[in-house]
C-alpha cells in the first residue's frame, strides 16, 4: 500500500487545516495565544507551498 502523499494532497490538507483554524478564530471571542501561534505556523506552511494565505482568511 502506498502511503506517500502527493503535493496536491499535502496542499489541500494544509489549506483545510488553515481554514478550520480561521473558523475557530472567528468563533472565539477570547484572546487565544495558542490559536494565534497555530495560525502563524500554518500561514508559513502555506507560503512555503506557494499558496497565498490571504485567499483563505475570513
PDB file with one MODEL, atoms N, CA, C and O in Angstrom:
MODEL        1
ATOM      1  N   UNK A   1       0.845  -1.177   0.000  1.00  0.00           N
ATOM      2  CA  UNK A   1       0.000   0.000   0.000  1.00  0.00           C
ATOM      3  C   UNK A   1       0.894   1.245   0.000  1.00  0.00           C
ATOM      4  O   UNK A   1       1.825   1.350   0.798  1.00  0.00           O
ATOM      5  N   UNK A   2       0.608   2.154  -0.874  1.00  0.00           N
ATOM      6  CA  UNK A   2       1.378   3.394  -0.998  1.00  0.00           C
ATOM      7  C   UNK A   2       0.865   4.409   0.020  1.00  0.00           C
ATOM      8  O   UNK A   2      -0.317   4.751   0.019  1.00  0.00           O
ATOM      9  N   UNK A   3       1.750   4.886   0.885  1.00  0.00           N
ATOM     10  CA  UNK A   3       1.349   5.807   1.948  1.00  0.00           C
ATOM     11  C   UNK A   3       1.836   7.226   1.688  1.00  0.00           C
ATOM     12  O   UNK A   3       1.536   8.132   2.466  1.00  0.00           O
ATOM     13  N   UNK A   4       2.582   7.432   0.604  1.00  0.00           N
ATOM     14  CA  UNK A   4       3.101   8.766   0.319  1.00  0.00           C
ATOM     15  C   UNK A   4       1.992   9.676  -0.195  1.00  0.00           C
ATOM     16  O   UNK A   4       1.121   9.260  -0.959  1.00  0.00           O
ATOM     17  N   UNK A   5       2.049  10.919   0.243  1.00  0.00           N
ATOM     18  CA  UNK A   5       1.069  11.914  -0.137  1.00  0.00           C
ATOM     19  C   UNK A   5       1.593  12.705  -1.335  1.00  0.00           C
ATOM     20  O   UNK A   5       2.776  13.039  -1.392  1.00  0.00           O
ATOM     21  N   UNK A   6       0.723  13.001  -2.277  1.00  0.00           N
ATOM     22  CA  UNK A   6       1.138  13.840  -3.387  1.00  0.00           C
ATOM     23  C   UNK A   6       1.205  15.288  -2.911  1.00  0.00           C
ATOM     24  O   UNK A   6       0.648  15.637  -1.870  1.00  0.00           O
ATOM     25  N   UNK A   7       1.884  16.113  -3.675  1.00  0.00           N
ATOM     26  CA  UNK A   7       1.984  17.533  -3.325  1.00  0.00           C
ATOM     27  C   UNK A   7       0.608  18.183  -3.306  1.00  0.00           C
ATOM     28  O   UNK A   7       0.324  19.007  -2.437  1.00  0.00           O
ATOM     29  N   UNK A   8      -0.243  17.820  -4.249  1.00  0.00           N
ATOM     30  CA  UNK A   8      -1.594  18.388  -4.268  1.00  0.00           C
ATOM     31  C   UNK A   8      -2.387  17.990  -3.036  1.00  0.00           C
ATOM     32  O   UNK A   8      -3.135  18.803  -2.493  1.00  0.00           O
ATOM     33  N   UNK A   9      -2.233  16.743  -2.584  1.00  0.00           N
ATOM     34  CA  UNK A   9      -2.921  16.303  -1.371  1.00  0.00           C
ATOM     35  C   UNK A   9      -2.397  17.056  -0.156  1.00  0.00           C
ATOM     36  O   UNK A   9      -3.176  17.465   0.705  1.00  0.00           O
ATOM     37  N   UNK A  10      -1.090  17.239  -0.082  1.00  0.00           N
ATOM     38  CA  UNK A  10      -0.493  17.993   1.024  1.00  0.00           C
ATOM     39  C   UNK A  10      -1.005  19.429   1.038  1.00  0.00           C
ATOM     40  O   UNK A  10      -1.340  19.965   2.095  1.00  0.00           O
ATOM     41  N   UNK A  11      -1.065  20.043  -0.125  1.00  0.00           N
ATOM     42  CA  UNK A  11      -1.573  21.416  -0.215  1.00  0.00           C
ATOM     43  C   UNK A  11      -3.013  21.487   0.257  1.00  0.00           C
ATOM     44  O   UNK A  11      -3.371  22.389   1.015  1.00  0.00           O
ATOM     45  N   UNK A  12      -3.850  20.543  -0.181  1.00  0.00           N
ATOM     46  CA  UNK A  12      -5.264  20.575   0.190  1.00  0.00           C
ATOM     47  C   UNK A  12      -5.450  20.367   1.688  1.00  0.00           C
ATOM     48  O   UNK A  12      -6.273  21.045   2.303  1.00  0.00           O
ATOM     49  N   UNK A  13      -4.718  19.462   2.275  1.00  0.00           N
ATOM     50  CA  UNK A  13      -4.814  19.216   3.716  1.00  0.00           C
ATOM     51  C   UNK A  13      -4.377  20.452   4.498  1.00  0.00           C
ATOM     52  O   UNK A  13      -4.996  20.807   5.501  1.00  0.00           O
ATOM     53  N   UNK A  14      -3.310  21.105   4.037  1.00  0.00           N
ATOM     54  CA  UNK A  14      -2.816  22.308   4.712  1.00  0.00           C
ATOM     55  C   UNK A  14      -3.828  23.441   4.602  1.00  0.00           C
ATOM     56  O   UNK A  14      -4.070  24.156   5.575  1.00  0.00           O
ATOM     57  N   UNK A  15      -4.414  23.607   3.431  1.00  0.00           N
ATOM     58  CA  UNK A  15      -5.455  24.632   3.243  1.00  0.00           C
ATOM     59  C   UNK A  15      -6.634  24.348   4.157  1.00  0.00           C
ATOM     60  O   UNK A  15      -7.125  25.248   4.839  1.00  0.00           O
ATOM     61  N   UNK A  16      -7.089  23.109   4.176  1.00  0.00           N
ATOM     62  CA  UNK A  16      -8.237  22.738   5.016  1.00  0.00           C
ATOM     63  C   UNK A  16      -7.968  23.029   6.493  1.00  0.00           C
ATOM     64  O   UNK A  16      -8.837  23.552   7.190  1.00  0.00           O
ATOM     65  N   UNK A  17      -6.785  22.697   6.964  1.00  0.00           N
ATOM     66  CA  UNK A  17      -6.445  22.930   8.365  1.00  0.00           C
ATOM     67  C   UNK A  17      -6.419  24.424   8.678  1.00  0.00           C
ATOM     68  O   UNK A  17      -6.917  24.860   9.716  1.00  0.00           O
ATOM     69  N   UNK A  18      -5.833  25.201   7.767  1.00  0.00           N
ATOM     70  CA  UNK A  18      -5.766  26.654   7.965  1.00  0.00           C
ATOM     71  C   UNK A  18      -7.170  27.260   7.990  1.00  0.00           C
ATOM     72  O   UNK A  18      -7.460  28.126   8.816  1.00  0.00           O
ATOM     73  N   UNK A  19      -8.025  26.811   7.100  1.00  0.00           N
ATOM     74  CA  UNK A  19      -9.410  27.317   7.069  1.00  0.00           C
ATOM     75  C   UNK A  19     -10.138  26.948   8.360  1.00  0.00           C
ATOM     76  O   UNK A  19     -10.904  27.751   8.892  1.00  0.00           O
ATOM     77  N   UNK A  20      -9.904  25.749   8.859  1.00  0.00           N
ATOM     78  CA  UNK A  20     -10.521  25.352  10.133  1.00  0.00           C
ATOM     79  C   UNK A  20     -10.054  26.248  11.274  1.00  0.00           C
ATOM     80  O   UNK A  20     -10.856  26.656  12.114  1.00  0.00           O
ATOM     81  N   UNK A  21      -8.761  26.555  11.305  1.00  0.00           N
ATOM     82  CA  UNK A  21      -8.243  27.471  12.328  1.00  0.00           C
ATOM     83  C   UNK A  21      -8.882  28.851  12.195  1.00  0.00           C
ATOM     84  O   UNK A  21      -9.191  29.493  13.199  1.00  0.00           O
ATOM     85  N   UNK A  22      -9.076  29.303  10.969  1.00  0.00           N
ATOM     86  CA  UNK A  22      -9.719  30.600  10.736  1.00  0.00           C
ATOM     87  C   UNK A  22     -11.150  30.603  11.278  1.00  0.00           C
ATOM     88  O   UNK A  22     -11.590  31.589  11.869  1.00  0.00           O
ATOM     89  N   UNK A  23     -11.876  29.495  11.075  1.00  0.00           N
ATOM     90  CA  UNK A  23     -13.250  29.405  11.587  1.00  0.00           C
ATOM     91  C   UNK A  23     -13.263  29.424  13.112  1.00  0.00           C
ATOM     92  O   UNK A  23     -14.129  30.055  13.718  1.00  0.00           O
ATOM     93  N   UNK A  24     -12.307  28.737  13.733  1.00  0.00           N
ATOM     94  CA  UNK A  24     -12.208  28.742  15.193  1.00  0.00           C
ATOM     95  C   UNK A  24     -11.913  30.158  15.675  1.00  0.00           C
ATOM     96  O   UNK A  24     -12.503  30.619  16.653  1.00  0.00           O
ATOM     97  N   UNK A  25     -11.006  30.844  14.994  1.00  0.00           N
ATOM     98  CA  UNK A  25     -10.663  32.223  15.378  1.00  0.00           C
ATOM     99  C   UNK A  25     -11.885  33.126  15.298  1.00  0.00           C
ATOM    100  O   UNK A  25     -12.101  33.963  16.174  1.00  0.00           O
ATOM    101  N   UNK A  26     -12.682  32.958  14.252  1.00  0.00           N
ATOM    102  CA  UNK A  26     -13.864  33.800  14.085  1.00  0.00           C
ATOM    103  C   UNK A  26     -14.889  33.551  15.198  1.00  0.00           C
ATOM    104  O   UNK A  26     -15.556  34.481  15.651  1.00  0.00           O
ATOM    105  N   UNK A  27     -15.010  32.307  15.629  1.00  0.00           N
ATOM    106  CA  UNK A  27     -15.977  31.955  16.673  1.00  0.00           C
ATOM    107  C   UNK A  27     -15.458  32.245  18.080  1.00  0.00           C
ATOM    108  O   UNK A  27     -16.248  32.405  19.010  1.00  0.00           O
ATOM    109  N   UNK A  28     -14.142  32.312  18.239  1.00  0.00           N
ATOM    110  CA  UNK A  28     -13.528  32.500  19.551  1.00  0.00           C
ATOM    111  C   UNK A  28     -13.425  33.992  19.858  1.00  0.00           C
ATOM    112  O   UNK A  28     -12.738  34.727  19.149  1.00  0.00           O
ATOM    113  N   UNK A  29     -14.101  34.437  20.907  1.00  0.00           N
ATOM    114  CA  UNK A  29     -14.091  35.857  21.247  1.00  0.00           C
ATOM    115  C   UNK A  29     -13.013  36.208  22.270  1.00  0.00           C
ATOM    116  O   UNK A  29     -12.775  37.386  22.537  1.00  0.00           O
ATOM    117  N   UNK A  30     -12.361  35.197  22.843  1.00  0.00           N
ATOM    118  CA  UNK A  30     -11.321  35.445  23.850  1.00  0.00           C
ATOM    119  C   UNK A  30      -9.940  35.493  23.181  1.00  0.00           C
ATOM    120  O   UNK A  30      -9.759  35.043  22.050  1.00  0.00           O
ATOM    121  N   UNK A  31      -8.988  36.048  23.911  1.00  0.00           N
ATOM    122  CA  UNK A  31      -7.610  36.054  23.445  1.00  0.00           C
ATOM    123  C   UNK A  31      -7.057  34.637  23.585  1.00  0.00           C
ATOM    124  O   UNK A  31      -7.072  34.065  24.675  1.00  0.00           O
ATOM    125  N   UNK A  32      -6.573  34.078  22.486  1.00  0.00           N
ATOM    126  CA  UNK A  32      -6.082  32.713  22.489  1.00  0.00           C
ATOM    127  C   UNK A  32      -4.700  32.673  21.850  1.00  0.00           C
ATOM    128  O   UNK A  32      -4.592  32.559  20.629  1.00  0.00           O
ATOM    129  N   UNK A  33      -3.634  32.765  22.659  1.00  0.00           N
ATOM    130  CA  UNK A  33      -2.275  32.798  22.103  1.00  0.00           C
ATOM    131  C   UNK A  33      -1.912  31.536  21.325  1.00  0.00           C
ATOM    132  O   UNK A  33      -1.190  31.621  20.331  1.00  0.00           O
ATOM    133  N   UNK A  34      -2.390  30.378  21.750  1.00  0.00           N
ATOM    134  CA  UNK A  34      -2.079  29.129  21.030  1.00  0.00           C
ATOM    135  C   UNK A  34      -2.710  29.129  19.644  1.00  0.00           C
ATOM    136  O   UNK A  34      -2.081  28.699  18.677  1.00  0.00           O
ATOM    137  N   UNK A  35      -3.934  29.603  19.538  1.00  0.00           N
ATOM    138  CA  UNK A  35      -4.596  29.705  18.240  1.00  0.00           C
ATOM    139  C   UNK A  35      -3.836  30.666  17.330  1.00  0.00           C
ATOM    140  O   UNK A  35      -3.632  30.374  16.151  1.00  0.00           O
ATOM    141  N   UNK A  36      -3.424  31.792  17.861  1.00  0.00           N
ATOM    142  CA  UNK A  36      -2.660  32.763  17.076  1.00  0.00           C
ATOM    143  C   UNK A  36      -1.348  32.147  16.592  1.00  0.00           C
ATOM    144  O   UNK A  36      -0.937  32.370  15.453  1.00  0.00           O
ATOM    145  N   UNK A  37      -0.697  31.377  17.452  1.00  0.00           N
ATOM    146  CA  UNK A  37       0.562  30.721  17.088  1.00  0.00           C
ATOM    147  C   UNK A  37       0.334  29.677  15.986  1.00  0.00           C
ATOM    148  O   UNK A  37       1.098  29.612  15.023  1.00  0.00           O
ATOM    149  N   UNK A  38      -0.706  28.873  16.131  1.00  0.00           N
ATOM    150  CA  UNK A  38      -1.016  27.866  15.117  1.00  0.00           C
ATOM    151  C   UNK A  38      -1.342  28.517  13.769  1.00  0.00           C
ATOM    152  O   UNK A  38      -0.949  28.007  12.720  1.00  0.00           O
ATOM    153  N   UNK A  39      -2.053  29.633  13.799  1.00  0.00           N
ATOM    154  CA  UNK A  39      -2.347  30.352  12.555  1.00  0.00           C
ATOM    155  C   UNK A  39      -1.064  30.832  11.882  1.00  0.00           C
ATOM    156  O   UNK A  39      -0.938  30.754  10.660  1.00  0.00           O
ATOM    157  N   UNK A  40      -0.118  31.323  12.664  1.00  0.00           N
ATOM    158  CA  UNK A  40       1.164  31.763  12.100  1.00  0.00           C
ATOM    159  C   UNK A  40       1.910  30.594  11.470  1.00  0.00           C
ATOM    160  O   UNK A  40       2.468  30.725  10.380  1.00  0.00           O
ATOM    161  N   UNK A  41       1.920  29.459  12.147  1.00  0.00           N
ATOM    162  CA  UNK A  41       2.605  28.276  11.631  1.00  0.00           C
ATOM    163  C   UNK A  41       2.001  27.854  10.292  1.00  0.00           C
ATOM    164  O   UNK A  41       2.726  27.621   9.324  1.00  0.00           O
ATOM    165  N   UNK A  42       0.685  27.759  10.241  1.00  0.00           N
ATOM    166  CA  UNK A  42       0.052  27.298   9.011  1.00  0.00           C
ATOM    167  C   UNK A  42       0.102  28.342   7.906  1.00  0.00           C
ATOM    168  O   UNK A  42       0.108  27.991   6.726  1.00  0.00           O
ATOM    169  N   UNK A  43       0.138  29.604   8.267  1.00  0.00           N
ATOM    170  CA  UNK A  43       0.324  30.648   7.262  1.00  0.00           C
ATOM    171  C   UNK A  43       1.701  30.491   6.609  1.00  0.00           C
ATOM    172  O   UNK A  43       1.833  30.634   5.393  1.00  0.00           O
ATOM    173  N   UNK A  44       2.721  30.199   7.414  1.00  0.00           N
ATOM    174  CA  UNK A  44       4.063  29.958   6.888  1.00  0.00           C
ATOM    175  C   UNK A  44       4.117  28.685   6.051  1.00  0.00           C
ATOM    176  O   UNK A  44       4.795  28.650   5.025  1.00  0.00           O
ATOM    177  N   UNK A  45       3.413  27.643   6.476  1.00  0.00           N
ATOM    178  CA  UNK A  45       3.378  26.402   5.692  1.00  0.00           C
ATOM    179  C   UNK A  45       2.744  26.650   4.327  1.00  0.00           C
ATOM    180  O   UNK A  45       3.243  26.171   3.308  1.00  0.00           O
ATOM    181  N   UNK A  46       1.645  27.399   4.310  1.00  0.00           N
ATOM    182  CA  UNK A  46       1.004  27.724   3.033  1.00  0.00           C
ATOM    183  C   UNK A  46       1.964  28.494   2.142  1.00  0.00           C
ATOM    184  O   UNK A  46       2.079  28.217   0.949  1.00  0.00           O
ATOM    185  N   UNK A  47       2.644  29.452   2.726  1.00  0.00           N
ATOM    186  CA  UNK A  47       3.602  30.258   1.968  1.00  0.00           C
ATOM    187  C   UNK A  47       4.710  29.379   1.380  1.00  0.00           C
ATOM    188  O   UNK A  47       5.103  29.563   0.228  1.00  0.00           O
ATOM    189  N   UNK A  48       5.207  28.435   2.164  1.00  0.00           N
ATOM    190  CA  UNK A  48       6.272  27.563   1.678  1.00  0.00           C
ATOM    191  C   UNK A  48       5.793  26.651   0.547  1.00  0.00           C
ATOM    192  O   UNK A  48       6.595  26.176  -0.256  1.00  0.00           O
ATOM    193  N   UNK A  49       4.486  26.412   0.490  1.00  0.00           N
ATOM    194  CA  UNK A  49       3.912  25.615  -0.592  1.00  0.00           C
ATOM    195  C   UNK A  49       3.500  26.479  -1.783  1.00  0.00           C
ATOM    196  O   UNK A  49       2.978  25.971  -2.775  1.00  0.00           O
ATOM    197  N   UNK A  50       3.739  27.797  -1.675  1.00  0.00           N
ATOM    198  CA  UNK A  50       3.406  28.709  -2.766  1.00  0.00           C
ATOM    199  C   UNK A  50       1.944  29.094  -2.819  1.00  0.00           C
ATOM    200  O   UNK A  50       1.436  29.474  -3.874  1.00  0.00           O
ATOM    201  N   UNK A  51       1.261  28.998  -1.685  1.00  0.00           N
ATOM    202  CA  UNK A  51      -0.169  29.313  -1.616  1.00  0.00           C
ATOM    203  C   UNK A  51      -0.348  30.592  -0.811  1.00  0.00           C
ATOM    204  O   UNK A  51       0.050  30.644   0.353  1.00  0.00           O
ATOM    205  N   UNK A  52      -0.944  31.635  -1.411  1.00  0.00           N
ATOM    206  CA  UNK A  52      -1.172  32.872  -0.650  1.00  0.00           C
ATOM    207  C   UNK A  52      -2.298  32.672   0.379  1.00  0.00           C
ATOM    208  O   UNK A  52      -3.432  32.365   0.011  1.00  0.00           O
ATOM    209  N   UNK A  53      -1.982  32.847   1.646  1.00  0.00           N
ATOM    210  CA  UNK A  53      -2.959  32.605   2.710  1.00  0.00           C
ATOM    211  C   UNK A  53      -4.076  33.631   2.727  1.00  0.00           C
ATOM    212  O   UNK A  53      -5.153  33.365   3.259  1.00  0.00           O
ATOM    213  N   UNK A  54      -3.832  34.806   2.148  1.00  0.00           N
ATOM    214  CA  UNK A  54      -4.849  35.854   2.153  1.00  0.00           C
ATOM    215  C   UNK A  54      -6.148  35.405   1.492  1.00  0.00           C
ATOM    216  O   UNK A  54      -7.220  35.903   1.834  1.00  0.00           O
ATOM    217  N   UNK A  55      -6.060  34.469   0.548  1.00  0.00           N
ATOM    218  CA  UNK A  55      -7.247  33.979  -0.140  1.00  0.00           C
ATOM    219  C   UNK A  55      -8.162  33.190   0.780  1.00  0.00           C
ATOM    220  O   UNK A  55      -9.340  33.008   0.475  1.00  0.00           O
ATOM    221  N   UNK A  56      -7.630  32.717   1.909  1.00  0.00           N
ATOM    222  CA  UNK A  56      -8.389  31.848   2.802  1.00  0.00           C
ATOM    223  C   UNK A  56      -8.699  32.478   4.143  1.00  0.00           C
ATOM    224  O   UNK A  56      -9.210  31.804   5.037  1.00  0.00           O
ATOM    225  N   UNK A  57      -8.399  33.770   4.302  1.00  0.00           N
ATOM    226  CA  UNK A  57      -8.670  34.439   5.565  1.00  0.00           C
ATOM    227  C   UNK A  57     -10.102  34.940   5.618  1.00  0.00           C
ATOM    228  O   UNK A  57     -10.650  35.406   4.619  1.00  0.00           O
ATOM    229  N   UNK A  58     -10.694  34.839   6.790  1.00  0.00           N
ATOM    230  CA  UNK A  58     -12.079  35.283   6.979  1.00  0.00           C
ATOM    231  C   UNK A  58     -12.101  36.709   7.454  1.00  0.00           C
ATOM    232  O   UNK A  58     -13.175  37.270   7.673  1.00  0.00           O
TER     233      UNK A  58
ENDMDL
END
